[in-house]
């Protein structure tokens, strides 16, 4: 079934939708627009620097081992 509708009829149908009452009586809930501010701190003079380096080197070592794996 191929029914054609003119552009003016389609626009008038859309205008009618704006007047349609909502029966669920639910409030329109929208989240507040809050800005997210991120300030990077590049101070590397922290106390646990050795543990950080050890942890990172562990992941680097594992990545090197994974890259050496050969799939036959």
C-alpha positions in Angstrom: 0.0 0.0 0.0 1.7 3.2 -1.2 -0.1 6.3 0.0 1.4 9.6 -0.7 1.1 12.5 1.7 1.8 16.1 0.7 4.4 18.1 2.6 1.9 20.5 4.0 -0.3 17.6 5.3 2.8 16.0 6.9 3.8 19.2 8.6 0.3 19.8 9.9 0.3 16.3 11.3 3.5 17.0 13.2 2.0 20.2 14.6 -0.9 18.3 16.0 1.5 16.0 17.9 2.8 19.0 19.9 -0.8 19.5 21.2 -1.2 15.9 22.2 -1.7 15.6 26.0 0.6 13.0 27.7 -1.5 10.8 29.9 1.3 9.2 32.0 1.7 12.3 34.1 5.4 11.7 34.4 7.7 14.7 34.8 10.2 15.5 32.2 13.5 14.5 33.8 16.7 15.8 32.4 20.2 15.6 33.9 21.9 18.8 34.9 24.5 20.2 32.6 27.7 20.1 34.6 31.1 20.9 33.2 33.9 18.4 33.8 37.2 20.0 34.6 40.3 17.8 34.6 43.6 19.2 35.7 46.6 17.0 34.9 49.3 16.9 37.5 52.7 16.0 35.9 54.6 16.1 39.2 56.5 12.8 39.2 58.2 13.4 42.6 55.9 11.2 44.5 56.9 8.8 47.3 55.9 5.5 45.6 57.9 6.1 42.4 59.9 2.9 42.7 56.7 0.8 43.0 55.2 2.6 40.0 58.3 1.9 37.9 58.4 -1.7 39.0 54.7 -2.1 38.0 55.1 -0.5 34.6 58.2 -2.6 33.9 56.3 -5.7 34.7 53.7 -4.9 32.1 56.4 -4.0 29.5 58.1 -7.3 30.2 54.8 -9.2 29.7 54.1 -7.3 26.5 57.6 -8.2 25.1 57.0 -11.9 26.0 53.5 -11.8 24.3 55.0 -10.2 21.2 57.5 -13.1 20.9 54.8 -15.8 20.9 54.5 -17.5 17.6 51.3 -19.1 16.5 51.8 -22.0 14.1 
